[in-house]
Amino acid sequence: MDVYTCRRVMMETINEIVNAALVKIEKESDRQLALHMGISPQTVSNWRSGRNAPDNYALMELQKILGMDAREIVASVRSGGRRPL
């Protein structure tokens, strides 16, 4: 089973969430994901580095891409020890 495509697997970090989104939209770079979501590439870079977390708009876009409830995404990031949303 591919952990990036299974909703039941708890993703623990924002990096895993971003990687899962890349797999879902069949893109290879954070820049491509950012363009797909309508946000800046720097925003995705900031998530990966832990400088900030997805805002409400980004959570809704990730929810659409991953087929997960936004609350699941927030819970995943919080449980992974990253900066709270």
N, C-alpha and C positions, 0 to 999 in steps of 0.2 A: 504494500500500500504506500502510495506517495504521500508523505506528510503534508506537502504543500497544497494538496487538493482535497484533503479530508477535513471537513468542518469540525469533526469531533476531537481532533488533536489540538491541544491547547498550545498556542504559540506563545512563547515566553518573552520575546523581545520585539521591539519595533522593527529590528532588522529582519526577523523571521516573518513578520507581517508584510514588510515591503517585498521581501523575496517571494512570498506566496502570491502577492499581487502581480509581480512581474511574470510569474509562471502562468497565472490565470489569463493575463492579457497577451501572453506570448511575446513579450518584449524582453530585451536583454539589459537595458540600462536604466538607472534611476532617472536620467533625463527623459527617456521615452515614457516612463511611468508618469512623471510630472506633467508632461505635455498631454498625456491621455486624461489625466485628472483635472487639467486646467489650473495647475499651480506652477510655481517656479521650481526649477531644478535645485536651487539653493535650499528650498523648503525641505525637500526630501533629504538632502545632505545634512541639514540641521537635525532632522529626526534621527538619522543614523549615528550622528556624533553625540546625541543626547542633549544638544543645546535647547531643543524644544520638542514638543509633542504635537501630533496632529490636532488642528482646531476642528470645530464642529463641521465645517464644510468638508474638510479632508476626511473626517470620520465617515460622513455620509457617502463620499466617493469610494472609500475603501470598503464600506459595507456593500455597495453595489457590485464592486469587482469581486469580492470574496464570497458573497452570499452569506455573510455573517451579520448578526445583529451588532450594531455599534457598541452596545453594552458589553458584548463578548470581547470586542477588540480592546476596549478600555480595560476590562478585567484582565485580559492577557498581558497587556503592557504593565499594569500595576503589579501583577503577580511576579513579573520577571525582574523586579527590582530596578526598573528604569524610573526616570522622573515621572511623577504622577501627572495625569492629564487634567 
